[in-house]
Amino acid sequence: MQYKVIENLVNQSVDSELNKSFDLNEYIFNNPELPHQEFLAYQKYIEMLNKEGIKVEEKFLGIETSFKAIINEDANSDIKIGILAEYDALPEIGHACGHSASGALSFLAALGLYKNKEHLKGNIYLIGTPGEEYDGSKTDMANSGFFDDFSYVIMIHMSDKNQPCSKFIALDAYNFEFFGSPAHAAASPWSGKNAVNGMTLFIHALDMMRQQLRDETRVHGRIMNGGSAANVIPDYASCEYWFRYKKKDYLDEVVKMAQDAAEGCAKATQTTVKITTTLKAHADLKQTPHTDELIELIYEELGVKVDNGPITPLGSSDIGNLSYKCPAFHPVIAISDTPVAAHTKEFAACMLTEKPKWAIEKGAKVISTFIIRSIYEETIIANMKKDFNEL
């Protein structure tokens, strides 16, 4: 059977299963859960997958709200493909990043493929990935080694644009705690060691360091503790700083510079400093130009008009860590006909309108079409591996 015929069959299945994905989006949107607390969303996915007869491994890799659903298994193929689903929300503004819809999109793509699995080859999985908004589980999944032999992973995120790829920048986050010794600020200040002085000097050192950093480096933070009383030499102070750059290798250099600065400022003020990570490090998203061109072609074939403007970084995401283990794709699709920024109440308000239904349908077809072509046209996976190994 020619793969074009299979694409049509899967698209027909996607059309017939649309309402299930719409219901899933609505349920998760109306029950927003914070990162790593997505128990209702997790149970809903398990329930719906079981109802379809899809075998599910719960608490995948020991992660409480993660799962791995088997869409197709093929002992005669070394092709391994992961469709990723996100479903966590943000504090106060809920699904203002659209994970309720993007996860439903992934579910629909997987379901369309499963309904036609007799025509498929390769190993295809739907994988639930909790906590993207904070300390994302994809970092642990990347570190587990599970994805080391995968051909690729793919998902589509909600946006106000249609673009075949995304850019994410690497992120590291640290807490810097300065320790001194207390004293009466008026009676005997000379007997104290001022932790706030150490922290203040460090903050100035970071500001001075910015001049020598490469363009597009980001250093931003906040003071966590600045002493307890004005008449006491503070023996404790702390601040948290996040560091970002478009490539992980240079970001490691920036972090080392900051850590050296903290140690130096502690010595200069006769204090000590303790440096601890506050988030799992996020890598940048490795680019795969050959595949981006194919995804753009599929968008156009399905009637999704691609925005040809510049692709600007979306911040940082744990999918970057996976992209250093296997090719990882993160196109975006519009849930609004007018500009609307993610992580806002306005973006969240779009999730139950008609436009996300269009995005869920089209996005599911993009993923399923891409998967079918990649398992029947050998050059597709070969080209993405070439980009992965060389770029």
Secondary structure per residue as TSV (DSSP state, phi and psi in degrees):
chain	resnum	aa	ss	phi	psi
A	1	M	-	360.0	128.8
A	2	Q	-	-67.7	145.1
A	3	Y	H	-66.2	-24.9
A	4	K	H	-61.9	-36.6
A	5	V	H	-66.1	-40.9
A	6	I	H	-64.7	-41.3
A	7	E	H	-56.3	-44.3
A	8	N	H	-64.1	-40.5
A	9	L	H	-63.5	-44.0
A	10	V	H	-65.9	-41.4
A	11	N	H	-62.0	-36.7
A	12	Q	H	-63.9	-40.8
A	13	S	H	-65.2	-40.7
A	14	V	H	-58.1	-45.9
A	15	D	H	-60.2	-39.1
A	16	S	H	-76.0	-17.4
A	17	E	T	-107.9	11.0
A	18	L	H	-54.7	-45.5
A	19	N	H	-61.7	-30.5
A	20	K	H	-64.3	-41.7
A	21	S	H	-71.5	-35.8
A	22	F	H	-63.7	-42.2
A	23	D	H	-63.8	-38.5
A	24	L	H	-64.1	-46.1
A	25	N	H	-57.4	-47.3
A	26	E	H	-64.1	-42.0
A	27	Y	H	-62.9	-48.6
A	28	I	H	-68.5	-37.1
A	29	F	H	-61.6	-41.8
A	30	N	H	-78.6	-6.9
A	31	N	S	-130.0	62.4
A	32	P	-	-66.1	137.6
A	33	E	-	-131.7	141.8
A	34	L	-	-70.5	162.6
A	35	P	T	-52.5	133.9
A	36	H	T	69.3	9.9
A	37	Q	-	-123.8	27.6
A	38	E	-	-85.9	53.5
A	39	F	H	-70.3	-39.2
A	40	L	H	-68.1	-44.8
A	41	A	H	-61.6	-44.6
A	42	Y	H	-58.2	-48.3
A	43	Q	H	-64.5	-35.6
A	44	K	H	-65.1	-43.9
A	45	Y	H	-61.1	-47.4
A	46	I	H	-58.6	-46.3
A	47	E	H	-59.7	-46.9
A	48	M	H	-69.5	-38.1
A	49	L	H	-67.4	-43.9
A	50	N	H	-60.7	-39.8
A	51	K	H	-61.7	-30.2
A	52	E	T	-84.7	-2.7
A	53	G	T	82.0	15.7
A	54	I	-	-88.5	126.9
A	55	K	-	-70.5	131.9
A	56	V	E	-127.5	132.9
A	57	E	E	-96.2	115.1
A	58	E	E	-84.8	159.6
A	59	K	S	47.0	51.2
A	60	F	G	-59.1	132.8
A	61	L	G	57.5	25.3
A	62	G	G	78.0	8.9
A	63	I	-	-90.5	124.2
A	64	E	T	-55.5	-38.2
A	65	T	T	-118.4	32.9
A	66	S	-	-111.9	156.5
A	67	F	E	-148.1	160.1
A	68	K	E	-129.3	117.3
A	69	A	E	-105.5	133.8
A	70	I	E	-89.3	109.3
A	71	I	E	-87.6	-39.5
A	72	N	E	-157.1	140.5
A	73	E	-	-128.0	139.9
A	74	D	-	-143.9	103.2
A	75	A	T	-65.8	-18.0
A	76	N	T	-93.6	6.4
A	77	S	-	-125.9	141.8
A	78	D	-	-97.8	7.4
A	79	I	-	-76.5	129.5
A	80	K	E	-132.2	127.1
A	81	I	E	-130.7	134.3
A	82	G	E	-116.5	125.2
A	83	I	E	-95.8	121.5
A	84	L	E	-96.2	140.5
A	85	A	E	-124.9	130.3
A	86	E	-	-111.9	149.9
A	87	Y	-	-155.7	15.2
A	88	D	-	-87.4	164.7
A	89	A	-	-124.9	175.5
A	90	L	B	-101.1	153.2
A	91	P	T	-60.9	136.8
A	92	E	T	70.9	-39.0
A	93	I	T	-107.8	10.5
A	94	G	B	57.9	-132.4
A	95	H	S	-86.3	57.4
A	96	A	T	-81.7	4.1
A	97	C	T	-113.7	-2.7
A	98	G	-	80.8	19.1
A	99	H	H	-65.5	-26.9
A	100	S	H	-59.3	-40.0
A	101	A	H	-83.4	-39.7
A	102	S	H	-66.4	-37.3
A	103	G	H	-66.0	-40.9
A	104	A	H	-62.7	-35.6
A	105	L	H	-61.8	-47.1
A	106	S	H	-63.0	-41.7
A	107	F	H	-58.7	-44.4
A	108	L	H	-65.8	-41.5
A	109	A	H	-61.1	-44.6
A	110	A	H	-64.1	-40.9
A	111	L	H	-65.8	-42.2
A	112	G	H	-60.1	-40.4
A	113	L	H	-68.8	-42.3
A	114	Y	H	-61.7	-37.4
A	115	K	T	-65.7	-14.5
A	116	N	T	-127.0	29.8
A	117	K	G	-66.7	-19.6
A	118	E	G	-65.4	-16.5
A	119	H	G	-100.5	1.6
A	120	L	-	-100.6	161.5
A	121	K	-	-134.5	167.1
A	122	G	S	89.0	171.5
A	123	N	E	-109.1	120.5
A	124	I	E	-127.6	131.9
A	125	Y	E	-132.2	147.5
A	126	L	E	-102.7	123.1
A	127	I	E	-122.7	121.5
A	128	G	E	-79.9	126.2
A	129	T	-	-122.8	94.2
A	130	P	-	-72.2	166.0
A	131	G	-	69.3	25.9
A	132	E	T	-59.8	-33.5
A	133	E	T	-73.8	-14.8
A	134	Y	S	-158.2	119.3
A	135	D	S	55.6	51.1
A	136	G	-	-52.6	143.2
A	137	S	H	-70.0	-18.9
A	138	K	H	-63.0	-24.7
A	139	T	H	-65.5	-44.4
A	140	D	H	-65.9	-39.1
A	141	M	H	-63.5	-40.3
A	142	A	H	-64.0	-42.2
A	143	N	H	-70.8	-21.1
A	144	S	H	-69.9	-21.6
A	145	G	T	89.3	-5.5
A	146	F	T	-59.7	-36.5
A	147	F	T	-92.6	3.6
A	148	D	T	-60.1	-32.0
A	149	D	T	-107.4	17.8
A	150	F	-	-77.0	146.5
A	151	S	S	-70.3	-41.8
A	152	Y	E	-176.6	167.3
A	153	V	E	-127.0	155.2
A	154	I	E	-149.9	147.4
A	155	M	-	-155.7	167.7
A	156	I	-	-128.8	131.3
A	157	H	E	-101.7	153.5
A	158	M	E	-76.8	145.9
A	159	S	E	-157.3	-174.2
A	160	D	S	-106.9	14.4
A	161	K	S	-135.1	162.1
A	162	N	-	-111.8	107.8
A	163	Q	B	-138.6	143.7
A	164	P	S	-77.0	-7.5
A	165	C	-	-154.5	170.5
A	166	S	-	-129.4	162.5
A	167	K	-	-121.4	132.4
A	168	F	-	-126.6	148.4
A	169	I	-	-106.5	151.0
A	170	A	E	-68.0	149.2
A	171	L	E	-138.8	133.6
A	172	D	E	-130.7	143.6
A	173	A	E	-134.7	136.4
A	174	Y	E	-139.5	149.8
A	175	N	E	-104.6	130.6
A	176	F	E	-112.5	111.6
A	177	E	E	-108.4	124.1
A	178	F	E	-105.6	135.4
A	179	F	E	-122.4	131.2
A	180	G	-	-130.9	-141.8
A	181	S	B	-143.5	140.8
A	182	P	-	-79.7	157.3
A	183	A	E	-162.6	163.0
A	184	H	E	-71.3	125.2
A	185	A	T	-68.2	-20.7
A	186	A	T	-104.3	-44.2
A	187	A	T	-76.1	-42.1
A	188	S	-	-150.1	59.8
A	189	P	G	-61.9	-26.0
A	190	W	G	-67.1	-17.1
A	191	S	G	-90.1	-1.4
A	192	G	-	-104.4	166.5
A	193	K	B	-127.4	117.1
A	194	N	-	-86.7	106.4
A	195	A	H	-65.7	-33.4
A	196	V	H	-65.3	-35.1
A	197	N	H	-61.4	-43.1
A	198	G	H	-60.3	-45.2
A	199	M	H	-66.6	-42.4
A	200	T	H	-62.4	-43.6
A	201	L	H	-61.9	-38.7
A	202	F	H	-64.0	-43.5
A	203	I	H	-60.4	-41.9
A	204	H	H	-65.9	-37.5
A	205	A	H	-62.0	-40.2
A	206	L	H	-63.9	-41.6
A	207	D	H	-63.3	-38.4
A	208	M	H	-69.2	-34.5
A	209	M	H	-64.8	-29.9
A	210	R	G	-55.8	-33.7
A	211	Q	G	-60.6	-30.8
A	212	Q	G	-96.0	1.5
A	213	L	S	-85.7	153.2
A	214	R	-	-65.2	151.8
A	215	D	T	-54.5	145.4
A	216	E	T	78.6	2.6
A	217	T	-	-74.0	140.3
A	218	R	E	-123.0	129.2
A	219	V	E	-130.1	115.8
A	220	H	E	-146.3	143.5
A	221	G	E	-160.8	-169.4
A	222	R	E	-152.5	153.5
A	223	I	E	-83.5	128.7
A	224	M	E	-96.4	-37.8
A	225	N	E	-147.9	126.2
A	226	G	-	-125.9	32.9
A	227	G	-	99.4	167.1
A	228	S	S	-113.2	-23.6
A	229	A	-	-153.4	146.8
A	230	A	T	-69.6	-25.8
A	231	N	T	-97.0	16.3
A	232	V	E	-125.5	127.4
A	233	I	E	-63.4	118.0
A	234	P	-	-71.6	130.8
A	235	D	S	-95.7	1.1
A	236	Y	E	-148.5	138.2
A	237	A	E	-153.2	150.0
A	238	S	E	-149.4	152.6
A	239	C	E	-145.2	154.2
A	240	E	E	-116.9	134.1
A	241	Y	E	-131.4	140.8
A	242	W	E	-110.3	139.8
A	243	F	E	-123.9	132.4
A	244	R	E	-136.3	147.3
A	245	Y	E	-157.9	160.8
A	246	K	S	-71.3	-15.9
A	247	K	S	-132.3	138.2
A	248	K	H	-65.8	-35.3
A	249	D	H	-63.5	-42.5
A	250	Y	H	-73.4	-32.9
A	251	L	H	-59.1	-37.9
A	252	D	H	-59.0	-36.9
A	253	E	H	-66.5	-42.5
A	254	V	H	-61.2	-45.2
A	255	V	H	-61.1	-41.5
A	256	K	H	-63.1	-40.1
A	257	M	H	-60.5	-42.9
A	258	A	H	-66.4	-41.2
A	259	Q	H	-65.3	-40.2
A	260	D	H	-62.6	-40.5
A	261	A	H	-62.1	-42.8
A	262	A	H	-61.7	-43.5
A	263	E	H	-63.3	-42.1
A	264	G	H	-64.9	-41.1
A	265	C	H	-67.5	-34.4
A	266	A	H	-64.8	-44.6
A	267	K	H	-64.0	-40.7
A	268	A	H	-64.3	-23.6
A	269	T	T	-112.2	11.3
A	270	Q	T	59.0	33.9
A	271	T	-	-116.2	-178.9
A	272	T	E	-124.8	160.0
A	273	V	E	-132.3	141.9
A	274	K	E	-118.1	127.9
A	275	I	E	-115.3	122.0
A	276	T	E	-133.4	149.1
A	277	T	E	-75.1	144.4
A	278	T	S	-112.6	-12.3
A	279	L	S	-141.4	153.6
A	280	K	-	-67.1	136.9
A	281	A	-	-62.3	134.9
A	282	H	B	-107.4	129.1
A	283	A	-	-85.2	163.2
A	284	D	-	-69.8	164.1
A	285	L	-	-90.7	115.1
A	286	K	-	-64.4	137.8
A	287	Q	-	-89.0	150.0
A	288	T	-	-138.7	79.7
A	289	P	H	-57.6	-39.1
A	290	H	H	-58.5	-43.4
A	291	T	H	-72.9	-35.5
A	292	D	H	-58.3	-38.9
A	293	E	H	-63.7	-40.0
A	294	L	H	-67.4	-43.5
A	295	I	H	-62.0	-40.1
A	296	E	H	-61.7	-40.8
A	297	L	H	-61.7	-43.5
A	298	I	H	-65.7	-40.0
A	299	Y	H	-52.4	-52.0
A	300	E	H	-63.8	-39.7
A	301	E	H	-61.3	-33.0
A	302	L	T	-91.2	6.2
A	303	G	T	81.6	21.4
A	304	V	-	-98.7	109.9
A	305	K	-	-73.4	120.6
A	306	V	-	-80.8	133.9
A	307	D	-	-79.2	121.0
A	308	N	-	-91.5	9.8
A	309	G	S	-71.2	175.1
A	310	P	-	-62.3	145.9
A	311	I	-	-94.2	106.2
A	312	T	-	-96.6	150.7
A	313	P	-	-57.8	138.8
A	314	L	-	-94.1	12.4
A	315	G	-	102.9	-136.2
A	316	S	-	-130.8	148.9
A	317	S	-	-151.9	151.1
A	318	D	T	-69.3	-11.3
A	319	I	H	-65.4	-22.5
A	320	G	H	-58.5	-37.5
A	321	N	H	-63.5	-40.1
A	322	L	H	-65.5	-33.1
A	323	S	T	-68.4	-10.3
A	324	Y	T	-93.9	-4.1
A	325	K	T	-104.3	-34.6
A	326	C	S	-158.3	162.5
A	327	P	-	-55.8	137.5
A	328	A	E	-134.4	130.8
A	329	F	E	-118.8	137.6
A	330	H	-	-143.2	63.2
A	331	P	-	-65.3	166.8
A	332	V	E	-126.8	153.8
A	333	I	E	-138.7	145.5
A	334	A	E	-80.1	137.1
A	335	I	S	-111.8	11.8
A	336	S	-	-152.0	147.6
A	337	D	S	-85.8	-6.1
A	338	T	S	-126.5	156.9
A	339	P	-	-59.7	133.4
A	340	V	-	-151.0	129.0
A	341	A	-	-82.0	139.2
A	342	A	S	-66.4	160.4
A	343	H	S	64.8	34.2
A	344	T	S	-130.5	160.6
A	345	K	H	-62.0	-33.6
A	346	E	H	-65.3	-38.4
A	347	F	H	-66.0	-44.3
A	348	A	H	-60.1	-37.9
A	349	A	H	-64.7	-19.6
A	350	C	G	-76.0	-18.8
A	351	M	G	-63.8	-26.8
A	352	L	G	-108.2	18.1
A	353	T	S	-89.8	-178.4
A	354	E	H	-72.9	-31.0
A	355	K	H	-60.4	-43.8
A	356	P	H	-61.3	-28.5
A	357	K	H	-63.9	-41.5
A	358	W	H	-61.2	-44.2
A	359	A	H	-64.4	-40.4
A	360	I	H	-63.1	-45.7
A	361	E	H	-63.1	-54.0
A	362	K	H	-63.9	-42.3
A	363	G	H	-63.3	-40.4
A	364	A	H	-62.2	-39.2
A	365	K	H	-70.5	-34.5
A	366	V	H	-61.4	-48.2
A	367	I	H	-63.5	-48.5
A	368	S	H	-65.5	-40.0
A	369	T	H	-63.7	-44.5
A	370	F	H	-60.9	-43.5
A	371	I	H	-63.5	-45.5
A	372	I	H	-60.7	-45.6
A	373	R	H	-64.5	-38.0
A	374	S	H	-69.2	-26.6
A	375	I	H	-88.8	-13.1
A	376	Y	H	-110.4	-17.3
A	377	E	-	-112.4	104.2
A	378	E	H	-60.3	-29.3
A	379	T	H	-66.7	-23.8
A	380	I	H	-65.8	-53.1
A	381	I	H	-67.9	-34.6
A	382	A	H	-61.7	-42.6
A	383	N	H	-68.2	-40.3
A	384	M	H	-67.1	-35.0
A	385	K	H	-67.2	-36.5
A	386	K	H	-60.8	-48.8
A	387	D	H	-60.6	-43.9
A	388	F	H	-59.7	-42.2
A	389	N	H	-81.1	-24.1
A	390	E	H	-104.0	-25.0
A	391	L	-	-97.1	360.0
